[in-house]
Amino acid sequence: MKRRRSANFPLNFLAETGARVPNGLPSRPAFQAMPSIAMVLVVMLLGVLLWLLHRSDQEEERLTLIKDILWVEQNIHFHLTSDEEKLAQLAGDLGRRSLSLEILENSARALIANNPEFERLLLRDIDGQLAVAVPPSLGEPSGVAAGEAAPWWPAFLLARSTGRVAWSPPYIVPGRGAAFEAHVPVYQDHAFVGMLVAVVSVDAVLTHHVPWWVAEKYKIEIVDSGGVVLGAKTGVELAQPGTSHQVRLEPPGQGLAVVATVYTAEGKLVRNVLAAAIFILALLALSSLALARRHVRRRLAAEKALGEEHAFRKAMEDSLTVGMRARDLDGRVTYVNPAFCRMVGWQPEELVGIVPPMPYWVPELLDETMRMHHKVLAGNAPRDGFEIQFRRRSGEVFWALIYEAPLIDAGGQHTGWMASVVDITERKAAEELAHQQQEKLQRTSRLITMGEMASTLAHELNQPLSAIASYATGCLNRLGAAGFSPEELRAPLSKLVAQAQRAGQIIRRVHDFVRKSEPQLRRCSLQELLTDSVAFIELDAKKNGVGIALDLPVGALEVDGDKVLLEQVVMNLARNGIEAMNQMKGGKRRLDVTLQEQDGQALVRIRDFGSGIAAEVEASLFQPFFTTKEEGMGMGLNICRSIIEFHRGRLWFEPHPQGGSVFVFSLPLRSPA
């Protein structure tokens, strides 16, 4: 390690070599330092003197500036406050005289003539629509996109709600500069009937309320809360600005402020130039002595900063939980961070420098992983990232989400690819668990529906079984009689078989409905599906005194779908409608089920005449576990929507203007073969 030489290197050198410094003579380093010390002292004294003079001038200038800008602010405040009183008086006259347009126009012209800062007077109705304008048209605010509220709208609402004068934020009128508005509510018999609006020009405020002697000393500007200059008044051209001071304007508020900036005087400029020249000459004498030391200090500072930056980035890199991996253009690993090493189980020295196939690739997915590898190197990696399976050193397979980005060096050259790797194994497991839970909920819903249909099933089976018993008894009686013909038994036996088949169909329908099975998309007729569904719930409807009206088109409408799941949707929606009408006493008790075709879609509407659905629960209607029933699970409508969306359709709710609710779902019609 090299030894650093101290500042008194010549003396150290003499001491090390045994040489002696003559007594009575100043040492060489001290002799060389004397001019520098003297120059430094002169520069320091001169600097202190100039600084004191400059500080005194600045303080005097600042106090004068503050006094003048406060006077300007008070003057503008006085005039705007006076304008508020005049507008309030005019608003009161308008209210007492029922918004007379003649009074408004005459008073507005007189008010504009006597108050030049008023650019325009407007009268708006209770909804903010323009009713009268004096003068008629001078342009509207610019920069308002379609659908956005006008800049004066918040002030309108504030004045209407408080009953006091409200000032709008500033806005730009094309061709006329910046302006802001004073909104004064107009009341008639204590009722809000309109809004008197005065459009105040920023340029006019500066022109008429800032005297000439102020503009000769300062540049006066009005700026908004973001520092954007809305208007300015200056009496000196091509002057360089100096010290400035800012005071808020109240009214109108809204972040507006008046700014005064001092013009730099030529005498001060010459004095500053001379002082700067003296300093420059003095500093030139010292610069040669300081260059070497400055260079060393900068170098040491740069090295220290580089070390600190490296330590900071290393700490940040070690704290990351996201794996980082860099590869060159040939796919060779050039960098991995600790998080990536922990993720795959290999050390950095084992990974850096290797080429595909990588040790953390899954052998069974080698071809698929290699294709994605070449796709990334070709620059075709998905922008939203891609999911892939990797293998840890222990043999455990995990899911990873990878985002690839080009690796650009300091010269702007593309040198490889940088990937961020996130372990999403737990997220994938959670998604799978959620999917399984959804399936269980659907099965639970079907079982609940089966229990509710138990009474219907008993009734449906009772009729065919009773008929079978009757036909069988008749046939036995006939067999016991003398002289019967076998042909006489054909008709009753045929009817007996038909009733047995009907009972079997009922049992199969319930079995298919409640069993847990994957959806089977088959060709099915919506007319037949709705007819069967209505027949299945008709008994329940009759018990509750509800009639069902089924309106089906003549032409067949067919879809590709799971008939059992679609029947579940229809019966669930129909049962909800029946229960809604049970909660009402009196009124029409009918359930309308209609089917129609619209733009290649089949629309099924199920309407009840119940109490309807409250507006505050509409947004939560299809959310899981949300219910308006005391004993409901809150899964019926959510499962129905999932079934319809599985069939590439939509399920929504429409309030009926005559009362009740309408649930509508659409399904894409089957394409003709």
JOSUL-V38338 format. One record per pair of residues at least 24 apart in sequence whose ideal C-beta (glycine too) atoms are under 6 Angstrom apart, sorted by the first residue. I is the first residue (numbers start at 1). J is the second residue. D is the distance in whole Angstrom. If there is no record, write none. Layout:
# JOSUL-V38338
I	J	D
I	J	D
This chain:
# JOSUL-V38338
36	289	6
39	282	6
39	285	6
43	282	4
50	275	5
61	243	6
65	245	5
65	260	6
65	262	6
66	245	6
69	245	5
69	247	5
69	260	4
72	210	6
72	214	6
73	247	5
73	258	6
75	209	6
76	209	5
79	209	5
80	251	5
84	165	5
87	182	6
87	184	5
87	198	6
88	184	6
91	184	4
91	186	5
91	196	5
94	186	5
95	186	5
95	187	5
95	188	5
101	132	6
104	132	6
105	134	6
108	134	4
116	204	6
116	208	5
117	200	5
117	204	4
117	205	5
118	198	5
119	199	5
119	201	4
120	199	4
121	198	6
122	197	4
123	194	6
124	195	4
125	194	6
128	156	5
139	173	5
139	174	5
139	176	6
141	171	4
142	172	5
142	174	5
152	181	5
155	183	5
156	183	5
156	195	6
159	183	4
159	185	5
160	185	6
160	192	6
167	251	5
167	252	3
167	253	6
169	254	5
170	224	6
170	230	5
177	203	5
178	202	4
178	230	4
178	231	6
180	252	5
202	230	5
202	231	4
203	231	5
206	231	5
206	233	4
218	260	4
218	262	6
219	261	4
220	260	6
221	259	5
222	258	6
223	257	6
223	259	6
224	255	6
225	255	3
236	263	5
239	263	4
240	264	5
322	420	5
322	422	6
323	421	4
324	420	6
325	419	5
326	407	6
326	416	6
326	418	5
327	416	5
327	417	5
328	416	4
329	416	6
331	355	6
331	356	5
331	377	6
340	421	6
343	423	6
344	392	6
345	392	5
345	393	3
346	393	6
360	390	5
360	391	6
362	389	5
362	391	5
362	397	6
365	389	6
376	404	5
398	423	6
398	425	4
399	424	5
399	425	5
399	428	5
441	635	5
442	639	5
443	516	5
445	635	6
445	639	5
446	514	5
447	514	6
450	514	4
456	539	5
456	540	6
457	510	6
459	539	5
460	506	5
461	503	6
464	499	4
464	502	5
464	503	4
467	499	4
468	496	5
468	499	5
468	500	6
471	495	6
471	496	4
512	564	5
513	564	5
519	562	4
519	565	6
520	562	5
521	560	5
521	561	6
523	558	6
524	561	6
524	563	5
525	556	6
525	558	5
526	557	5
526	595	6
526	602	6
527	552	5
529	563	6
529	566	6
533	567	5
533	570	4
533	571	5
537	571	5
537	574	5
541	578	6
544	578	5
544	582	6
545	589	6
546	578	5
546	581	6
546	589	5
546	591	6
547	590	5
548	591	5
549	590	6
549	592	5
550	593	5
551	594	4
552	595	5
557	597	6
557	602	5
558	670	4
559	667	5
559	670	5
560	670	5
561	647	5
565	643	5
569	640	5
569	643	5
572	636	5
572	640	6
573	606	5
573	663	5
574	606	6
577	608	3
580	608	5
580	610	3
581	608	6
581	610	5
584	610	6
584	611	6
600	669	6
601	666	5
602	667	5
602	669	6
603	666	5
604	665	6
605	662	6
605	664	5
606	663	5
607	662	5
608	660	5
608	661	6
609	660	4
610	660	5
612	655	6
612	660	6
612	661	5
613	661	5
621	653	6
